[in-house]
């Protein structure tokens, strides 16, 4: 060989954006941005709460009923796997709000119960995440691993 390098008509630097695009469109796309979705949900709830404070919405229960359906739809459209936990949380918030409207509990007690409902929801979600991780680990531990030699001394295992 004469030592001349092959000159590509398509430099690697120009190919990188194309490669990245193909990978993203070819099934390697990133899932939903749950942090952004949670922020949108907080904004939806804050909007309803500000209407309650302004007197546009008249009751605490109506405030919950204002926020819950759009938040549910936001998570459902993103493919949230634990909508039943989310719906149980909403039901608990609505029950607390109804008690507050009937003056069965004081506002301070309602705030404490809302906080406890959030703790309960987070505990349920953490338990679900743990169960999924254990299940995936069990499945992956029984699957065969295939390795391919790539280059000198390197292997890729799947």
C-alpha positions as CSV (number, residue, x, y, z in Angstrom):
1,X,0.0,0.0,0.0
2,X,1.4,3.5,-0.8
3,X,0.5,5.0,2.5
4,X,-2.2,7.3,1.1
5,X,-5.2,7.8,3.3
6,X,-8.7,7.2,2.0
7,X,-10.4,10.6,1.8
8,X,-14.1,10.3,2.7
9,X,-16.5,12.6,0.9
10,X,-18.5,12.7,4.1
11,X,-16.3,13.7,7.1
12,X,-17.0,12.0,10.4
13,X,-17.6,15.3,12.1
14,X,-20.5,16.0,9.7
15,X,-21.8,12.5,10.2
16,X,-22.2,12.7,14.0
17,X,-25.5,14.6,14.0
18,X,-26.9,12.2,11.5
19,X,-25.8,9.2,13.5
20,X,-27.4,10.7,16.7
21,X,-30.6,11.4,14.9
22,X,-30.8,7.9,13.5
23,X,-30.2,6.4,16.9
24,X,-32.9,8.6,18.5
25,X,-35.4,7.8,15.8
26,X,-34.5,4.1,15.7
27,X,-35.7,3.2,19.1
28,X,-33.1,4.6,21.4
29,X,-35.2,7.6,22.3
30,X,-35.3,8.9,25.8
31,X,-38.5,8.4,27.9
32,X,-40.7,11.1,29.3
33,X,-39.1,13.9,31.4
34,X,-40.9,13.1,34.6
35,X,-39.4,16.1,36.4
36,X,-40.8,18.5,33.8
37,X,-44.2,16.7,34.0
38,X,-44.2,17.0,37.8
39,X,-43.4,20.7,37.4
40,X,-46.4,21.1,35.0
41,X,-48.6,19.2,37.5
42,X,-47.5,21.6,40.2
43,X,-48.3,24.6,38.0
44,X,-51.8,23.1,37.3
45,X,-52.5,22.7,41.0
46,X,-51.1,26.2,41.8
47,X,-53.4,27.7,39.2
48,X,-56.5,26.1,40.8
49,X,-55.3,27.1,44.2
50,X,-54.8,30.7,43.1
51,X,-58.4,30.7,41.8
52,X,-59.6,29.4,45.2
53,X,-57.6,32.1,47.0
54,X,-59.1,34.7,44.6
55,X,-62.6,33.5,45.2
56,X,-63.2,32.2,41.7
57,X,-63.4,28.7,43.0
58,X,-65.5,28.6,46.1
59,X,-64.6,25.4,47.9
60,X,-61.5,23.3,48.7
61,X,-63.1,20.3,47.1
62,X,-63.8,22.2,43.9
63,X,-60.1,23.2,43.9
64,X,-59.1,19.6,44.0
65,X,-61.6,18.8,41.3
66,X,-60.2,21.6,39.2
67,X,-56.6,20.2,39.5
68,X,-56.9,16.5,39.5
69,X,-58.3,15.7,36.0
70,X,-55.8,17.7,34.1
71,X,-52.9,16.4,36.2
72,X,-54.2,12.8,35.6
73,X,-54.4,13.4,31.9
74,X,-50.9,14.9,31.9
75,X,-49.5,11.7,33.4
76,X,-51.7,9.4,31.4
77,X,-50.6,11.0,28.1
78,X,-47.0,10.4,29.1
79,X,-47.6,6.7,29.8
80,X,-47.2,6.9,33.6
81,X,-47.3,3.3,34.9
82,X,-48.8,4.0,38.3
83,X,-51.9,5.9,37.6
84,X,-53.8,3.9,40.2
85,X,-51.5,5.3,42.9
86,X,-51.9,8.8,41.6
87,X,-55.7,8.4,41.5
88,X,-55.7,7.1,45.1
89,X,-53.7,10.2,46.1
90,X,-56.3,12.4,44.4
91,X,-59.2,10.6,46.1
92,X,-57.5,11.1,49.5
93,X,-56.9,14.8,48.7
94,X,-60.6,15.2,47.7
95,X,-61.8,13.5,50.9
96,X,-59.6,15.8,53.0
97,X,-60.9,18.9,51.1
98,X,-64.5,17.8,51.7
99,X,-63.8,17.5,55.4
100,X,-62.3,21.0,55.3
101,X,-65.3,22.4,53.5
102,X,-67.7,20.8,56.1
103,X,-65.5,22.3,58.9
104,X,-64.9,18.8,60.2
105,X,-61.2,19.5,60.4
106,X,-59.2,22.7,60.9
107,X,-57.0,24.1,58.1
108,X,-53.9,23.1,60.0
109,X,-55.1,19.5,60.3
110,X,-56.0,19.5,56.6
111,X,-52.4,20.6,55.7
112,X,-51.0,17.8,57.9
113,X,-53.3,15.3,56.2
114,X,-52.4,16.5,52.7
115,X,-48.7,16.1,53.7
116,X,-49.4,12.6,55.0
117,X,-51.3,11.7,51.8
118,X,-48.2,12.8,49.8
119,X,-45.9,10.6,52.0
120,X,-48.3,7.7,51.5
121,X,-48.2,8.2,47.8
122,X,-44.4,8.4,47.7
123,X,-44.1,5.3,49.8
124,X,-46.4,3.4,47.4
125,X,-44.4,4.6,44.4
126,X,-41.1,3.6,46.0
127,X,-42.4,0.2,46.8
128,X,-43.6,-0.2,43.2
129,X,-40.2,0.9,41.9
130,X,-38.4,-1.6,44.2
131,X,-40.7,-4.4,43.1
132,X,-40.1,-3.6,39.4
133,X,-36.3,-3.5,40.0
134,X,-36.4,-6.9,41.7
135,X,-38.5,-8.3,38.9
136,X,-36.2,-7.0,36.2
137,X,-33.2,-8.3,38.0
138,X,-34.7,-11.7,38.4
139,X,-35.6,-11.8,34.7
140,X,-32.2,-10.6,33.6
141,X,-30.4,-13.1,35.8
142,X,-32.0,-16.0,34.0
143,X,-31.4,-14.7,30.5
144,X,-28.3,-15.9,28.5
145,X,-25.6,-13.4,27.9
146,X,-24.1,-13.1,24.4
147,X,-20.6,-11.6,23.9
148,X,-18.9,-10.5,20.8
149,X,-15.2,-9.8,20.4
150,X,-14.7,-6.3,19.1
151,X,-11.2,-5.2,18.2
152,X,-8.1,-6.2,20.2
153,X,-9.0,-7.5,23.6
154,X,-12.5,-5.9,23.8
155,X,-15.8,-7.6,24.2
156,X,-19.4,-6.3,24.1
157,X,-21.9,-8.4,26.1
158,X,-25.7,-8.2,25.9
